[in-house]
């Protein structure tokens, strides 16, 4: 008799392959989500950067052009004033060239203002009596005054003002000239002391005593100044960034008067700023194409998420740099108000 037999077949399979497939699918899902997030970030960064680039482009031409034009205008005006100052107190072209060359040399040696020295030289010629100025080398006087102020650490602009104030005292033979003497006593104490010693004094403030006694005149002061030249030449002039910059400016002032090429260069720079401003969008697109090629390489070698991460990060950095840069901030702000 045959009875029913229940046969149970046990099937045992290796599930490790399925688990691997599941993990792979999970990774793909995560990568897709990451790529989506990176795409959104990239799109947001592109919008911000495009706006920044537009603002920067609009302002760049205006800022750059205005800066160049204004700088050129100031330098050109400065040369015109000093050129006229020297011409007004010289009678021949040869004398003009001698004085011009001497004042420029002094300005460069001492880090002084070329235009300031020209103004001092002119004021000395106008203020002094003929008998005094014809007996004194006024370029030498200007040089000693310049070195005296420079050695005392007085900046070039302040020294120019003090020198002009001193010429007012010379014009009146230091009668009631306490303030005029203060300009040299306070602005160039080493020089004031050297002059006072030549007059028989011991300290800088003795100049005021001589003026009160009526023994200090333009003639005696200038003769004592010339006599103190040896002492003044021993003074060391401190090296400062301001004086170095002043030397560069002096050179530009001189070149402005000598060369039409400089004006052409300045105009070319201004036009260059205009070109960048007009074509900022195109320039940005060219940069984007170049970066896109690199991002494509990253995509092929490291995957979609890495490529978008690179692009988003780079655009964010570019935008940050534009706005973190003081010029970029100023440009954006200026353009925004326009």
Secondary structure, 3 states (H helix, E strand, C coil): CCCCCCCCCCCCCCCHHHHHHHHHHHHHHHHHHHHHHHHHHHHHHHHHHHHHHHHHHHHHHHHHHHHHHHHHHHHHHHHHHHHHHHHHCCCCHHHHHHHHHHHHHHHHHHCCCHHHHHHHHHHHHHHCCHHHHCCCCHHHHHHHHHHHHHHCCCCHHHHHHHHHHHHHHHHCCCCCCHHHHHHHHHHCHHHHHHHHHHCCCCCCCHHHHHHHHCCCCHHHHHHHHHHCHHHHHCCCCCCCHHHHHHHHHHHHHHHHHHCHHHHHHHHHHHHHHHHHHHCHHHHHHHHHHHHHHHHHHHHHHHCHHHHHHHHHHHHHHHHHHHHHCHHHHHHHHHHHHC
